[in-house]
């Protein structure tokens, strides 16, 4: 496989990664990311792992270099969303696998936006995968791995106080705006945005809070299909044992202009190889 180089700009690269990580207190480790204390109050450092999971972590594996690519894609998407007025937690990318974000109180709801039938909605409702939906559909899921992230209605959210009516209006409005923007962005590079997951959080100013977009937007949480061939360019390649996960993630980054093929070594994607080169285990 040819080598690829992330277009990273003047930021510090992966060579400083181990040193930086050793100086911070870990706050939380999830399936795809690790959170560390940030350098300033109200900030967190988000580290992107290569770990891959599916079916509520029943299937586990590794996609080499996924963390590097997801970090770069998420930075790109969040920066562009900020330009159209979507408030996000993103502050800046620190290096190849880390970004600085605002600390937010995560609302325990996963927001799934669907444009084309695929995955669970096809199974639940018997809709053929690939069938365009009559209009964009927003679904809500309660964030709880032990319960399998069950689907919920807005009535559940109001009943249990997970978010206020005003917050839900902000969330649904932002979800539609993000969808409209991303559909156009991906269509410009011949990719269909089938569906995707969003998470939101609250940031506080005294007694007042506002909702911002949090987590990440990357091929981990989006279904992305090539418009011409229908080829899957997302984590479904891992879920369904299709193979070619690394190449699919790289292809999305390449089309977005975030990768260049320089024919050089690909250690930038392989943290294990990088550590071996530096004499680490």
N, C-alpha and C positions, 0 to 999 in steps of 0.2 A: 504494500500500500504506500503511495507517495506521501511524503512528509507535508505537513501543513503548518503554517505559522499564524498565530493570532495577531491581528493588527491591534496592538495594545497601547500604542502611544508612549508617552514618557513616564508612565507609572512604573513603580518597582515590580519586578517580575517574580516568578515562582522561586527563584533562587533564595529569596529572603523569607520564604513561607515558614519553614520550620522554626527559625529564630523568632519571628513575630508571634507565632502561635504559642510558644513556650512561655511568653511573658504575661499571658492573660488568663483570667478566671473563666472557666466554661460555665455558662448559664444553663444550656439545654442542648441535647442532641436529638435530632429527629431522624427520619428515614433518609432525607436527602441533604440536610444541612446541619451545621453546628453553629450555635450562637455563643458569642463571647462578649464579655464586658467591653464597652466602647471606650475610647480615650477621653471622652467628655461626658458629663451627666446627660442622660436622655438619649444616648446613642448606644448602638449595638453593632458588633462586627459579625457579619453573616458569612460563614465559610461553606462553600459548595463541595459536596462529596461526589465521588464516582459511584457510590452505592445506588443500586436500582432495586425497587420493590414493586410488587403488583398484587392485586387481590388482597388489599389490607395487610400487606407484608407477609402473606402466606408464601409468596414466591420472592426469592432474593437472589441478587447477583450483582455484577459490576459492569458498568459500561465505561471503558477506558477513556479518560479525558472528558467525561460528561460534565464534571463540575466546572472545568475551565470554560467550556462552551456555554453552559447554562448561565454562568456568571456574566459572560460577555453579552449574550443575547438579552438577558434580563436587564442589564444596564442600558442597552440600546433601546429596548421597548419602553422602559420606565422613563427614560430621558425624553423620548418622543411624546409620550403621554403627558408629561409635565408641560410640554410646549403647547398642548391644546387645553390646558387648564385642569387636568386631572391631578388632584393632590396625592402624592405617594410618600412612602417612607424612605425612598432612595435618596442618599446624599451624594456619594461618589464611590467609584470602584477603587480599591486599595492596591490590589495586585491580581494575579491571574485567577485566584480562587476566592477572593474575599471582597466584600463591599461594606461600606459604612452606611448604616440605616438609622432612622429615627426609632427610638423605643416606643412601641405602641401596645395598647391593651387589645389583644387579638379578640375579635368577635367570633364566638365559636360556631360559625356558619361557613360552609363552603358553598360558594355561588357558582353554579355550572350554567354556562351560556351555550345553547345549542342552535346550530344553523342547519345541520344535516344529520339525519338519523345514523347513529353508530353506538357501539358499546351497550351500556345498560338499558338505554331507552328502546333499542331494537329488541332486546331480550324481554323486557317488561311488557311491551305493547305489541310485539309481533310486527314491527315496521321493518321493512327490508333495509339493510345497511346501505347507505349511500343515497337514500331517498331524501330529497330536499324537504325541509319542514315548511308548512304553509306560512309561518312567520317565526321570527326568532323566539326561542323559548328559554325562560329562566327557571332553573330549579334550585332548591335549597337543600343542603344536607347538614346534619348535626355533626360537628367535628368530635368524634370519639372513636378511636381505633378499636377499643374493646367491644363497642357495639356495632362495628362495621360501618360507621359513618351513615346512619340511616337517613333516608329521604324524609323531609319534613315540609309542612305547609307554613304559610305566613301566620296562620292562627296559632301554630305551636310556638313560633318565635315570640309572638305577642303574649301568649299565655304564660310562658316560662321566663319572660323578661330578658331574653338573650339580646334583643335590640329593640329600641323604641320605634314607633311608627315613623317618626321623622328620620331616624337613621336608616330604616328600610327604604324610605323614599330616596334618600341619597344613594344608597347601595344600588338599587335597581336602576336609577338614572345613570350612575357612573358605569354600571355593567353594560348598558346599551350603548353608551358613548364609546367605551373601550372596544366593544364588539364592532361598531361601525368603523372605527379607525383601523383596527387590526385587520378586518376583512379587506379593506382597501390596500393596506400595507403589504399583506401577503399576496393578494391578487396581482399586485405589481411585479411580483417575482414568481408568478405562475404556481402559487400554492393556494389551495382552498383551506380556509379555517373552518373545520368541521364542528368542533366544540372546544371549550377550554374552561379551566377552573380559576376562580379568583378568590382571594381572601382579603378581608378588610380589618382595620384596627381603629381604635380611638386614641387620639392624643388630647391631652388635657391642658387647659389654660385656666388655672384656678378652678372654679366650679363648672366651667363650660368645657365641652368636648366637641371635637369634630371628627368625622370619619375620613380615613385616608386609605388608599390602596396599599396593601402590604404583600409579604411573601415574595413570589417570583412569577414571571411569565416566561416560559421556555418550552421546548419540546417535551419536557416531563409532564406538563399540565395542559398541553394542547394536543388536539388531533389535527395533524397537518398532512394533507394529501396533495401530491403533484396534480395539477389541473389537467395535464395531458394524459398521463399514464395511470393515475389513481394510486401510484406508489405511496406507501405510508412512510412519512418522514418524522416519526415521533416514537414515544415509548411503547406503542402497540407492537413494534417490532420485537421488543423484549417480552411483553405480555403474551404474545402469540407464537413465540419461538420462531420468528421469521428470519432472524439473523440480520447482520448488517446494521446494527444499532449505531456503532461509531460513525459509519459513513453517512447514515441518515442525519444525525445531529450535525455533522460537519457540513453536509449539503445545505441545510437550512442557514447555518452561519455564513457559508460561502455566498449564497444568494443574497443575503442581507449586506454583503460587502464587508464582513467581519473576519474573513479568512482569506489568505492568499496561499497558493501552492508555490513554494519556493524551492521544492526539490530537496530541502534540507532535512535534518533529523526531526523526528516527531516526539522527542522526549518531553516537550512542553505539555503534551497531553497525558503523559504516563508518569504519574507521581512516583510509582515504584521504581521505574528506571532512573528517574531523576535522583532519588535518594541513593540508589546503588552507585551512581556516578560520583556522588559526594561522600561515599564511604559509610552511609547510614544503613541500618537494617530495616 
